[in-house]
Each structure stands twice: as structure tokens, then as C-alpha cells.
């Protein structure tokens, strides 16, 4: 890699890692041994509150309560398993903290921010549940690519089926309903391929688009 200088350095700061002139916040984490001298602490991460204990403000659990309540309404079917597991772990920690006694605002904000972070991830990773299958049918000596999609969501969704042989859209597909479309390849045989299904709907009041792909085998119709 080759770096190219863009202009000249401005001011006294030398970018050598020394932070001789630093604008921002520095946070120190300390281990105060209370039983005996020595020991060590390993900090993997930490969460800060916007409220200082020294400000003596009343403790506020509103945001924590809202995050817990929202997390408890979600459905695991809409999210990847690993992201869902991480959210459930954060929810358990937040719920446990809420059941205890708080002495500082940071004790409230730390579990809330950890849970809110996972909820934000779920918002990005949300997926609409749909079951898609594809196959080949023969009719009049011609090969047809047949695609079926079932709405496994608890609300209506839009479904668009896309293949090299044509597209078809279905609006307001009811929960549990199936849509089916057969596309004429206009040939006696078809190579193995795939069909793409685009699903649009809402999860938790947020618009979501999910894309699924189904494979179909090669087939030859007629003699």
C-alpha cells in the first residue's frame, strides 16, 4: 500500500500516537482491591451513561423498560438464529438487572444500551418468513419452471417471483396462503437453475424486504 500526502500538516499535532494535543474524552477503569494488595482486572468492554452520579438526578428506568417491553414482543421466526440468541441473552441480563435495586443511573443505562444495540441489529437483519419451492413440469412437450411460495408471516405480504422465463407479482398475500406460477421456457428441455422470490412486508412497524432463492433441476420433456 502506498500513501499519498494531501496538503500539509496543520497545527502542532504530530500523528505519532502520542496524543500530545487531544480533543475529546478519556475514560479510566481502575481496580480498587479491598481485601488484599495486588490482583488484576481484564475489561473486554464497558458501557457509559450520559448521566453522572455526581449530578444527583432521580434514577430513570423509562428507556430500559421500553427496550425490555419491545424485545418481549418479537418473534424468533423473523431473525437469524445467532442474532436472536444474542438478543435473548441481552434481554435476560436487562430483565435480571431490572428486578434488582439500582444505585446509579449507569446501572440502569448499561443493560439498556446492551439490549438496545442487539435490538438495532435485529432491525437490520429482520427477515420475513416464507417457504419457497421450485420444480420443472412438462406440458405439451415443453418444460415449465413452476414456483410456489407460502406466506409464513403473521401479516399480509407482497411476493414477486423472478425467473429467466418471466416474472409475476402477487399483492397482499394472506398469512398461511400460497401463490403459484408456472413459467413456459418454450423449449423441450431446461438446464438446472434457480428462481428468486422477493417478499415485502412489515415487522414491528418497519418495512422489510426478504429475498429467497429456490433451485430447480434440469429436465427434458418429450422424446
C-alpha positions in Angstrom: 0.0 0.0 0.0 1.3 3.5 -0.9 0.1 6.6 1.0 -0.2 9.9 -0.8 0.1 13.2 1.1 -2.8 15.5 0.7 -1.7 19.0 1.6 0.5 20.0 4.6 0.0 19.3 8.3 -1.9 22.0 10.2 -1.2 22.8 13.8 1.2 21.2 16.4 -0.3 17.7 16.4 2.0 15.0 15.2 0.2 11.8 14.3 2.6 9.6 16.1 0.1 8.1 18.6 1.3 10.3 21.4 -1.9 12.3 21.6 0.1 15.4 22.6 -2.9 17.6 21.7 -6.2 15.6 22.2 -9.7 16.9 21.9 -12.3 14.5 23.4 -12.9 12.3 26.4 -10.6 9.9 28.1 -12.0 7.1 30.4 -10.0 5.3 33.0 -11.1 2.0 34.5 -9.5 1.1 37.8 -9.3 -1.9 40.1 -9.6 -1.0 43.7 -8.6 -4.0 45.8 -10.5 -4.0 49.1 -9.4 -7.3 50.6 -5.7 -7.6 49.8 -3.0 -5.9 47.8 -2.5 -6.9 44.1 -4.6 -8.6 41.6 -5.7 -7.6 38.1 -8.9 -7.0 36.1 -9.5 -7.6 32.4 -12.1 -5.3 30.8 -13.5 -6.6 27.5 -15.9 -3.7 27.1 -17.9 -1.2 29.1 -21.0 1.0 28.7 -21.3 4.6 29.8 -24.3 6.6 31.0 -25.0 10.2 29.9 -25.8 11.0 33.5 -23.1 11.4 36.1 -23.8 10.1 39.6 -22.5 13.4 41.0 -25.4 15.2 39.3 -27.7 13.6 41.8 -30.6 13.2 39.3 -33.5 10.9 40.0 -33.0 7.4 38.6 -34.9 6.9 35.3 -35.8 3.4 34.0 -38.1 4.6 31.3 -35.8 3.7 28.4 -34.8 0.3 29.9 -38.5 -0.6 30.5 -39.3 0.3 26.9 -36.5 -1.8 25.5 -37.5 -4.8 27.6 -41.1 -4.4 26.6 -40.3 -4.2 22.9 -37.9 -7.1 23.0 -40.6 -9.3 24.5 -43.0 -8.7 21.6 -40.6 -10.0 18.9 -40.9 -13.3 17.1 -37.8 -15.6 16.6 -39.1 -16.6 13.1 -38.2 -13.2 11.8 -34.5 -13.2 12.6 -31.3 -15.1 12.1 -30.6 -17.6 14.9 -27.3 -16.1 16.1 -28.7 -12.6 16.3 -31.8 -13.8 18.1 -29.7 -15.7 20.6 -27.6 -12.6 21.3 -30.7 -10.5 21.8 -32.2 -13.1 24.2 -29.0 -13.0 26.2 -29.1 -9.2 26.5 -32.8 -9.3 27.3 -32.2 -11.8 30.2 -29.5 -9.6 31.6 -31.7 -6.5 31.3 -34.6 -8.2 32.9 -32.4 -9.5 35.7 -31.0 -6.0 36.3 -34.5 -4.5 36.4 -35.6 -7.0 39.0 -32.8 -5.8 41.3 -32.0 -2.5 43.1 -30.3 0.4 41.2 -27.9 2.7 42.9 -26.7 4.7 39.9 -28.1 5.7 36.5 -25.2 3.8 34.9 -26.5 0.5 36.4 -29.7 1.2 34.5 -28.2 2.5 31.3 -25.6 -0.2 30.8 -28.1 -3.2 30.4 -30.4 -0.9 28.4 -27.7 0.1 25.9 -26.6 -3.5 25.5 -30.1 -4.6 24.8 -30.9 -1.7 22.5 -27.7 -2.5 20.5 -29.0 -6.0 19.9 -32.5 -4.7 19.0 -30.9 -2.4 16.4 -29.1 -5.4 14.9 -32.3 -7.3 14.7 -33.9 -4.3 12.9 -31.3 -4.6 10.2 -31.4 -8.4 10.0 -35.1 -8.9 10.1 -36.4 -11.4 7.6 -40.0 -12.2 6.5 -40.7 -16.0 6.9 -41.6 -17.6 3.6 -41.3 -21.1 2.2 -40.2 -21.3 -1.5 -40.0 -24.4 -3.8 -39.3 -24.7 -7.5 -39.5 -27.5 -9.9 -40.0 -28.4 -13.6 -43.2 -29.6 -15.2 -43.8 -30.9 -18.7 -46.9 -29.8 -20.7 -47.4 -30.4 -24.4 -43.7 -31.4 -24.8 -42.5 -28.1 -23.3 -40.7 -27.5 -20.0 -42.3 -25.2 -17.5 -40.5 -23.9 -14.4 -43.0 -24.0 -11.6 -42.5 -21.9 -8.4 -44.6 -21.9 -5.2 -44.2 -19.6 -2.2 -46.1 -19.8 1.1 -46.5 -16.8 3.5 -45.4 -18.0 6.9 -45.6 -14.5 8.4 -48.5 -13.3 10.7 -49.4 -10.5 8.3 -50.1 -9.9 4.7 -47.0 -9.6 2.4 -46.3 -8.9 -1.3 -44.5 -11.6 -3.3 -42.7 -11.3 -6.6 -41.4 -14.4 -8.4 -38.5 -13.9 -10.8 -37.1 -16.4 -13.3 -35.2 -16.2 -16.6 -38.5 -17.0 -18.3 -40.7 -14.3 -16.8 -41.8 -12.6 -13.6 -45.1 -12.5 -11.6 -46.1 -10.3 -8.7 -48.8 -11.1 -6.1 -50.1 -8.4 -3.7 -51.5 -8.8 -0.2 -50.8 -12.5 0.2 -52.6 -13.5 3.4 -50.9 -15.3 6.3 -50.6 -19.0 5.5 -51.7 -18.5 1.9 -49.7 -19.9 -1.1 -49.0 -18.4 -4.5 -48.0 -20.4 -7.6 -46.8 -19.6 -11.0 -45.6 -21.8 -13.9 -43.3 -20.2 -16.5 -43.1 -21.6 -20.0 -39.4 -22.0 -21.1 -40.7 -22.5 -24.7 -38.2 -25.4 -25.0 -38.3 -29.1 -24.6 -35.6 -29.1 -22.0 -34.2 -26.8 -19.3 -30.9 -26.7 -17.5 -30.7 -26.7 -13.7 -31.3 -23.2 -12.4 -33.0 -21.1 -9.8 -36.0 -18.9 -9.1 -35.8 -15.7 -7.0 -38.7 -14.7 -4.7 -38.8 -11.2 -3.3 -41.0 -10.7 -0.3 -42.1 -7.3 1.1 -44.0 -6.7 4.3 -43.7 -5.2 7.8 -42.1 -6.4 11.0 -42.6 -4.3 14.2 -43.9 -1.4 12.1 -40.8 -1.4 9.9 -40.8 -2.2 6.1 -38.7 -5.2 5.4 -37.7 -6.9 2.1 -36.5 -10.5 2.1 -35.1 -12.4 -0.9 -35.2 -16.2 -1.2 -33.8 -18.4 -3.9 -35.1 -21.9 -4.8 -33.2 -24.3 -7.1 -34.8 -26.4 -9.7 -33.3 -29.5 -11.5 -32.6 -30.0 -15.2 -35.3 -31.7 -17.1 -36.2 -32.9 -20.6 -39.8 -33.2 -21.8 -41.0 -35.5 -24.6 -38.9 -37.9 -26.7 
